[in-house]
Amino acid sequence: MAEHTSSSITIEATPAEVMAVIADFGRYSEWTGEVKQAEVLETDEQGRASKVRLVLDAGAIKDDHTLNYSWPSPGVVEWSLDKSQMLRQLDGSYSLEPEAGGKHTKVTYTLTVDVKIPMLGMIKRKAEKVIIDRALDGLKTRVESGAAS
């Protein structure tokens, strides 16, 4: 059974500014360490990505996969695995909460990964933690640098 890993970081920006970077899949390779390529395949009625192809290289986990995205509220984006060469499950979410009068945002990233090949749970959780920490650090740097504008 897959277990999830999660971590949080505070970013000096509004939730809308943070979500704009998260939703800009075409630029993921510029700030995420693991995503080497991202391509939006489908969008929802509001123009947000609903299906995205990602080429991932996270050390122990390398894959070319497609994720289904949903946007259940303005501060939340969730995804689940559609198809993959190596993964059985890749579910996750970003949840954004305004802090300090709306000028800071607490970002929580939750991730569940299950691979098709046998892998020790400890190694899998370490890979999840590396993915999350690099993504949160990259997101913080990207948003606070103003490079997203």
C-alpha positions in Angstrom: 0.0 0.0 0.0 1.3 3.4 -0.9 2.0 6.0 1.7 2.0 9.7 1.1 4.7 12.3 2.0 4.1 15.9 2.5 5.9 19.1 3.4 5.2 22.8 3.6 7.0 26.1 3.0 6.1 29.8 3.3 6.5 32.0 0.3 6.6 35.7 0.3 3.8 36.2 -2.2 0.0 36.1 -2.5 -1.7 32.7 -3.1 -2.6 34.0 -6.6 1.0 34.7 -7.5 2.1 31.3 -6.3 -0.7 29.5 -8.1 0.2 31.4 -11.3 3.7 29.8 -11.2 2.2 26.3 -10.3 -0.2 26.5 -13.3 2.5 27.5 -15.8 3.5 24.0 -16.8 5.4 25.2 -19.9 8.1 26.6 -17.5 8.4 23.8 -15.1 11.8 22.7 -16.4 13.1 26.2 -15.4 12.4 25.7 -11.7 11.7 22.1 -10.8 14.7 19.9 -10.6 13.0 16.7 -11.7 10.7 17.8 -14.5 12.7 17.9 -17.7 9.8 18.6 -20.0 6.1 19.4 -19.6 3.4 19.6 -22.2 -0.3 20.5 -21.6 -2.4 18.0 -23.6 -5.9 19.2 -22.5 -7.5 22.1 -20.7 -10.7 22.6 -18.8 -13.5 25.0 -19.6 -11.6 27.8 -17.7 -8.4 27.2 -19.7 -6.5 25.5 -16.9 -4.5 22.3 -17.6 -6.5 19.1 -17.1 -4.0 16.7 -18.7 -0.3 17.2 -18.7 2.6 15.0 -20.1 5.7 15.2 -17.9 9.2 13.8 -18.4 10.6 13.2 -15.0 14.1 12.4 -13.8 14.2 12.1 -10.0 17.2 9.9 -9.5 15.6 6.6 -8.5 12.4 7.5 -10.4 12.7 8.3 -14.2 9.5 8.3 -16.2 7.5 9.8 -19.1 3.9 10.0 -17.8 0.6 11.8 -18.1 -1.3 13.3 -15.2 -4.9 14.4 -14.8 -5.3 17.7 -13.0 -8.2 19.2 -11.1 -8.6 22.6 -9.5 -11.2 22.1 -6.8 -10.8 25.6 -5.3 -8.7 28.7 -5.9 -6.0 27.6 -3.5 -5.8 23.9 -4.4 -4.6 21.9 -7.4 -4.6 18.1 -7.4 -3.3 15.5 -9.8 -3.5 11.7 -10.4 -1.7 9.4 -12.7 -3.3 8.8 -16.1 -0.6 6.6 -17.7 3.0 5.8 -17.1 5.8 3.5 -18.1 7.2 3.0 -14.6 4.7 4.3 -12.1 1.6 2.6 -10.7 0.5 5.7 -8.8 1.5 9.3 -8.7 -1.1 11.4 -6.8 -0.4 14.8 -5.3 -1.6 18.2 -4.5 -0.5 21.8 -3.8 -2.6 23.5 -1.1 -2.2 27.3 -0.6 -3.1 29.2 2.5 -2.7 33.0 2.9 -0.6 34.1 5.9 0.5 37.5 7.3 -2.4 39.5 5.9 -2.2 37.8 2.5 1.4 38.8 1.7 2.8 35.4 2.5 1.5 31.9 1.4 1.9 28.6 3.2 2.3 26.0 0.4 1.8 22.3 1.3 2.8 19.7 -1.2 1.5 16.2 -0.8 2.8 13.3 -2.9 2.1 9.6 -3.2 4.3 7.5 -5.5 4.1 3.8 -6.2 6.3 2.2 -8.8 5.7 -0.9 -10.9 9.1 -2.4 -10.2 10.0 -3.6 -6.7 11.5 -0.8 -4.6 12.1 -0.6 -0.8 9.6 1.7 0.9 12.4 3.6 2.5 14.0 4.4 -0.9 10.6 5.3 -2.4 9.8 7.7 0.5 13.2 9.3 0.2 12.6 9.9 -3.5 9.2 11.4 -2.7 10.9 13.7 -0.1 13.5 14.8 -2.5 10.9 15.6 -5.2 8.8 17.6 -2.7 11.7 19.5 -1.2 13.2 20.4 -4.5 9.8 21.4 -5.9 9.0 23.6 -2.9 12.5 25.2 -2.9 12.3 25.8 -6.6 8.8 27.2 -6.4 9.8 29.6 -3.6 12.8 30.8 -5.5 10.8 31.2 -8.7 8.0 33.1 -7.1 10.1 35.4 -4.9 12.6 36.2 -7.7 9.7 37.7 -9.8 10.8 35.5 -12.7 7.2 34.3 -13.1 6.0 37.7 -14.3 
